[in-house]
Amino acid sequence: MTLALAILLLVNAAFTVVVWPTFYRRVAADSRARDAAGAATRFLTVHRVIVGIAYLIAAASAIVAIVSFF
């Protein structure tokens, strides 16, 4: 793997760590995130899954980039 690709993967991981927490906080604060009883709605559940997948991709990107340096 080239150095440029490894750096791109690290940038991807860093972007995820910086951007997605803010996105999740905004989604969690949205009125559609909870029903009248305070239980999580499908809106919140779907966004939790999206954020989780983004973190998995970021972790994989970081691992591959770090391994490629060795």
Sequence and secondary structure as in RCSB ss.txt:
>XXXX:A:sequence
MTLALAILLLVNAAFTVVVWPTFYRRVAADSRARDAAGAATRFLTVHRVIVGIAYLIAAASAIVAIVSFF
>XXXX:A:secstr
  HHHHHHHHHHHHHHHHHHHHHHHHHHHSGGGB TTS B HHHHHHHHHHHHHHHHHHHHHHHHHHHT 
